[in-house]
Amino acid sequence: MNLIGRAEVAFSAISLPLIFGTALSVTIHLALGGWFFNTRGMNMQGDSIGWHGGMPLVAITVALIGITVVSLQGLLDVVDLPGQL
């Protein structure tokens, strides 16, 4: 999805502010994740979780990715790797 979004921005010559682009990207991921897990996700009883169960599932995934990125960025700020300018 990210590749499609970047290609669209490159071809349309539209520049989005970072916060707006991030919010739009998260919204698109939540919507597509809710749609994808609509019939594929199952609860403990074996029933389909639907849109309302798929969107929190994707939100948790996006949050974990965000935590990982922030943690790795913090680690890179602390660790001084040789060869960096």
C-alpha positions as CSV (number, residue, x, y, z in Angstrom):
1,M,0.0,0.0,0.0
2,N,2.8,2.3,0.8
3,L,4.3,1.8,-2.7
4,I,1.0,2.7,-4.3
5,G,0.7,5.8,-2.2
6,R,4.2,7.0,-3.0
7,A,3.7,6.4,-6.7
8,E,0.4,8.3,-6.6
9,V,2.1,11.2,-4.9
10,A,5.0,11.2,-7.4
11,F,2.8,11.1,-10.4
12,S,0.2,13.7,-9.2
13,A,2.9,16.1,-7.8
14,I,0.9,16.5,-4.6
15,S,2.9,17.1,-1.4
16,L,1.1,16.3,1.9
17,P,2.2,17.5,5.3
18,L,3.7,14.7,7.4
19,I,1.0,14.6,10.0
20,F,-1.8,14.5,7.4
21,G,0.0,11.9,5.3
22,T,0.5,9.7,8.4
23,A,-3.1,10.1,9.5
24,L,-4.3,9.2,6.0
25,S,-2.0,6.2,5.8
26,V,-3.2,4.9,9.2
27,T,-6.9,5.4,8.2
28,I,-6.4,3.6,4.9
29,H,-4.6,0.7,6.7
30,L,-7.5,0.5,9.3
31,A,-10.1,0.4,6.6
32,L,-8.3,-2.2,4.5
33,G,-7.5,-4.3,7.5
34,G,-11.1,-4.2,8.7
35,W,-12.2,-5.2,5.3
36,F,-9.6,-8.0,5.1
37,F,-10.3,-9.5,8.5
38,N,-14.1,-9.0,8.0
39,T,-14.5,-12.7,7.0
40,R,-11.0,-14.1,7.7
41,G,-10.7,-13.2,11.4
42,M,-12.3,-15.6,13.9
43,N,-13.1,-15.1,17.6
44,M,-12.8,-17.8,20.3
45,Q,-16.1,-19.3,19.4
46,G,-15.1,-19.6,15.7
47,D,-17.4,-16.8,14.5
48,S,-16.3,-14.2,12.1
49,I,-15.1,-11.0,13.9
50,G,-16.4,-8.6,11.2
51,W,-15.4,-5.0,10.6
52,H,-15.7,-4.0,14.2
53,G,-13.3,-6.8,15.3
54,G,-10.9,-6.4,12.3
55,M,-10.2,-2.7,12.8
56,P,-8.9,-3.0,16.4
57,L,-6.8,-6.0,15.3
58,V,-5.1,-3.8,12.7
59,A,-4.9,-0.8,15.1
60,I,-3.0,-3.0,17.5
61,T,-0.6,-4.1,14.7
62,V,-0.1,-0.5,13.6
63,A,0.6,0.5,17.3
64,L,3.1,-2.3,17.7
65,I,4.9,-1.2,14.5
66,G,5.0,2.4,15.8
67,I,6.4,1.3,19.1
68,T,9.1,-0.7,17.3
69,V,10.0,2.2,15.1
70,V,10.2,4.6,18.1
71,S,12.3,2.1,20.1
72,L,14.7,1.5,17.2
73,Q,15.0,5.2,16.6
74,G,15.8,5.7,20.3
75,L,18.4,2.9,20.1
76,L,20.1,4.5,17.1
77,D,20.3,7.8,18.9
78,V,22.0,6.1,21.9
79,V,24.4,3.8,20.0
80,D,27.2,5.4,18.1
81,L,27.9,3.3,15.1
82,P,31.4,3.6,13.5
83,G,31.5,5.1,10.0
84,Q,28.6,7.5,10.5
85,L,29.0,11.2,9.6
